[in-house]
Amino acid sequence: MAGIILLYIANLIITRRWVRDYAIFGYRTLVKGFFRFWAAVVIICLVMAVVVSVNCYFTHDGVILRECRNVLLVAVAVLTFVAFIPVLTVGVVMVGDFEDHEVIDGEYSRFRSRSGLLAVTALLLTLEAGFRLGVMFDSRPWGEERWYHSRAAYYCLGYVLEVVVVWLLTGGRVWGGFRTGEVYKGHWPGGGRPRVERWAEWVNTEGEVYGERG
């Protein structure tokens, strides 16, 4: 489970970079806090799952096992929502924010490819998490399993989807492609200012303040 947790966090980081590039509110502290909050929630869910799994292994008490199952269901349900957050983010930015601005020449194709990559990986992770959640909700006794309890379904809708997501993120060069850049004509997203290499570039020179003296 730790491997898929890393993918959830990676997708949140990529979504944060995408919002920073293409949304007016991308540079706001509240947005940064939003993504950090859900990244922390993912880690908390991992801890919950590990603790209850260990607890279930060392007990045969039916009440405790039932409570552990409820905790696991909550953790997986939260992770399913976290996996879907990038899709919601892309929809909000494109419908309510992106269309109000004119993208600089040559940037629109990059915007579409980045948005598509983000949405596809998020949907695949949501499918994987939703499959796990559905199987856990519909637990059946031995001999009465359905097709989604089979080993083939478990591997295809679990590990195979994880491999596909890793391949997409690697092939899409997300860490190099998702960088902050000037995407709107006339201003920077979030009303912010462009980043500079050195802090001293923000300091006005004496000539800029008082004018050039003859």
C-alpha positions as CSV (number, residue, x, y, z in Angstrom):
1,M,0.0,0.0,0.0
2,A,2.9,2.3,0.6
3,G,3.7,2.3,-3.2
4,I,0.3,3.6,-4.1
5,I,0.4,6.2,-1.3
6,L,3.5,7.7,-3.0
7,L,1.6,7.9,-6.3
8,Y,-1.3,9.8,-4.5
9,I,1.2,12.3,-3.0
10,A,3.0,12.7,-6.3
11,N,-0.2,13.4,-8.1
12,L,-1.1,16.1,-5.5
13,I,2.3,17.7,-6.0
14,I,1.9,17.7,-9.8
15,T,-1.6,19.2,-9.4
16,R,-0.2,21.9,-7.2
17,R,2.3,22.8,-9.9
18,W,-0.4,22.8,-12.5
19,V,-2.7,25.1,-10.5
20,R,0.3,27.4,-9.9
21,D,0.8,27.8,-13.6
22,Y,-2.8,28.1,-14.9
23,A,-5.0,29.5,-12.2
24,I,-5.4,33.0,-11.0
25,F,-5.4,31.8,-7.4
26,G,-2.5,29.5,-8.0
27,Y,0.0,31.4,-5.8
28,R,-2.3,31.9,-2.8
29,T,-1.3,30.5,0.5
30,L,-4.7,28.9,1.0
31,V,-4.2,26.8,-2.1
32,K,-0.8,25.6,-0.9
33,G,-2.2,24.8,2.4
34,F,-5.1,22.8,0.7
35,F,-2.7,20.5,-1.1
36,R,-0.4,20.1,2.0
37,F,-3.5,19.2,4.1
38,W,-4.5,16.4,1.8
39,A,-0.9,15.1,1.5
40,A,-0.9,14.9,5.3
41,V,-4.3,13.1,5.2
42,V,-2.8,10.5,2.9
43,I,0.0,9.8,5.3
44,I,-2.5,9.6,8.2
45,C,-4.6,7.1,6.3
46,L,-1.5,5.0,5.7
47,V,-0.7,4.9,9.4
48,M,-4.3,4.0,10.2
49,A,-4.2,1.1,7.7
50,V,-1.0,-0.2,9.0
51,V,-2.0,-0.1,12.6
52,V,-5.4,-1.8,12.1
53,S,-3.9,-4.4,9.9
54,V,-1.3,-5.3,12.6
55,N,-4.1,-5.3,15.2
56,C,-6.2,-7.6,13.1
57,Y,-3.4,-10.1,12.7
58,F,-3.0,-10.5,16.5
59,T,-6.6,-10.8,17.5
60,H,-9.6,-13.1,16.9
61,D,-12.2,-10.9,18.7
62,G,-15.1,-10.3,16.4
63,V,-15.9,-6.8,17.7
64,I,-12.3,-5.7,17.3
65,L,-12.1,-7.2,13.8
66,R,-15.3,-5.4,12.8
67,E,-14.0,-2.0,14.2
68,C,-10.7,-2.5,12.3
69,R,-12.6,-3.2,9.1
70,N,-14.6,0.0,9.6
71,V,-11.4,2.0,10.0
72,L,-9.9,0.4,6.9
73,L,-13.1,1.3,4.9
74,V,-12.8,4.9,6.1
75,A,-9.1,5.1,5.1
76,V,-9.7,3.7,1.7
77,A,-12.7,5.9,1.1
78,V,-10.7,9.0,1.9
79,L,-7.9,7.8,-0.3
80,T,-10.4,7.4,-3.2
81,F,-11.5,11.0,-2.8
82,V,-7.9,12.2,-2.6
83,A,-7.1,10.3,-5.9
84,F,-10.0,12.2,-7.5
85,I,-9.0,15.7,-6.3
86,P,-6.8,16.4,-9.4
87,V,-9.8,15.7,-11.7
88,L,-11.9,18.1,-9.7
89,T,-9.1,20.7,-9.8
90,V,-8.7,20.5,-13.6
91,G,-12.5,20.9,-14.0
92,V,-12.7,23.9,-11.7
93,V,-9.7,25.7,-13.3
94,M,-10.9,25.1,-16.9
95,V,-14.5,26.0,-16.4
96,G,-14.3,28.8,-13.9
97,D,-10.9,30.3,-14.3
98,F,-8.8,29.4,-17.4
99,E,-11.3,30.5,-20.0
100,D,-11.1,34.1,-18.8
101,H,-7.5,34.5,-19.9
102,E,-5.6,34.5,-23.1
103,V,-2.7,32.1,-23.1
104,I,0.6,33.1,-24.7
105,D,1.4,31.8,-28.2
106,G,2.5,28.2,-28.3
107,E,1.4,27.4,-24.7
108,Y,-2.1,26.1,-25.3
109,S,-0.9,22.7,-26.7
110,R,1.3,22.3,-23.6
111,F,-1.7,23.2,-21.4
112,R,-3.8,20.6,-23.0
113,S,-1.2,17.8,-22.8
114,R,-0.5,18.6,-19.1
115,S,-4.2,18.7,-18.3
116,G,-4.8,15.5,-20.1
117,L,-1.9,13.7,-18.4
118,L,-3.0,14.9,-15.0
119,A,-6.7,13.9,-15.5
120,V,-5.8,10.5,-16.9
121,T,-3.4,9.5,-14.1
122,A,-5.9,10.7,-11.5
123,L,-8.8,8.8,-13.1
124,L,-6.7,5.6,-13.1
125,L,-5.7,6.0,-9.5
126,T,-9.4,6.7,-8.6
127,L,-10.4,3.5,-10.4
128,E,-7.8,1.5,-8.5
129,A,-8.8,3.0,-5.2
130,G,-12.5,2.6,-6.0
131,F,-12.0,-1.0,-6.9
132,R,-10.3,-1.7,-3.6
133,L,-13.1,0.1,-1.7
134,G,-15.8,-1.8,-3.5
135,V,-14.2,-5.2,-2.9
136,M,-13.9,-4.3,0.8
137,F,-17.5,-3.3,1.1
138,D,-18.8,-6.4,-0.6
139,S,-16.8,-9.0,1.4
140,R,-18.2,-12.5,1.0
141,P,-17.5,-15.9,2.6
142,W,-15.2,-18.4,1.0
143,G,-16.8,-20.1,-2.0
144,E,-19.3,-17.3,-2.7
145,E,-16.9,-14.8,-4.4
146,R,-17.8,-12.7,-7.4
147,W,-15.6,-11.9,-10.4
148,Y,-14.1,-8.9,-8.7
149,H,-12.8,-11.1,-5.9
150,S,-10.7,-13.1,-8.3
151,R,-6.9,-12.8,-8.4
152,A,-7.0,-11.7,-12.0
153,A,-9.2,-8.7,-11.2
154,Y,-7.1,-7.9,-8.2
155,Y,-3.9,-7.7,-10.2
156,C,-5.3,-6.1,-13.3
157,L,-7.2,-3.3,-11.4
158,G,-4.5,-3.0,-8.8
159,Y,-0.9,-3.5,-9.7
160,V,-1.3,-3.2,-13.5
161,L,-3.0,0.3,-13.1
162,E,-0.2,1.4,-10.8
163,V,2.4,0.3,-13.4
164,V,0.5,2.2,-16.1
165,V,0.4,5.4,-13.9
166,V,4.1,5.2,-13.2
167,W,4.8,4.7,-16.9
168,L,2.6,7.7,-17.8
169,L,4.3,9.9,-15.2
170,T,7.8,8.8,-16.3
171,G,7.0,9.1,-20.0
172,G,5.4,12.5,-19.6
173,R,8.5,13.8,-17.8
174,V,6.3,15.4,-15.2
175,W,9.0,16.8,-13.0
176,G,10.6,18.7,-15.9
177,G,7.4,19.5,-17.7
178,F,5.4,20.9,-14.8
179,R,7.4,24.0,-14.1
180,T,6.1,27.5,-13.3
181,G,6.1,29.7,-16.4
182,E,4.5,32.8,-17.9
183,V,1.4,31.4,-19.4
184,Y,-0.9,34.4,-19.6
185,K,-0.3,37.5,-21.7
186,G,0.1,40.6,-19.6
187,H,0.3,39.1,-16.2
188,W,1.4,36.1,-14.2
189,P,-1.1,33.6,-12.7
190,G,-2.4,34.6,-9.3
191,G,-1.4,38.2,-9.8
192,G,2.0,37.2,-8.6
193,R,5.3,38.4,-10.0
194,P,7.8,36.3,-12.0
195,R,10.4,34.4,-10.2
196,V,14.0,35.6,-10.4
197,E,17.3,33.9,-10.0
198,R,18.6,36.3,-7.3
199,W,16.7,38.2,-4.6
200,A,18.7,41.3,-5.4
201,E,16.9,41.7,-8.7
202,W,13.8,42.8,-6.7
203,V,15.8,45.8,-5.2
204,N,15.6,49.0,-7.1
205,T,18.9,50.7,-7.9
206,E,19.5,54.3,-6.9
207,G,19.1,55.4,-10.5
208,E,15.7,53.7,-10.8
209,V,14.5,55.4,-7.6
210,Y,15.8,59.0,-8.0
211,G,16.4,59.0,-11.8
212,E,19.6,59.3,-13.7
213,R,21.7,62.4,-12.8
214,G,23.4,64.4,-15.5
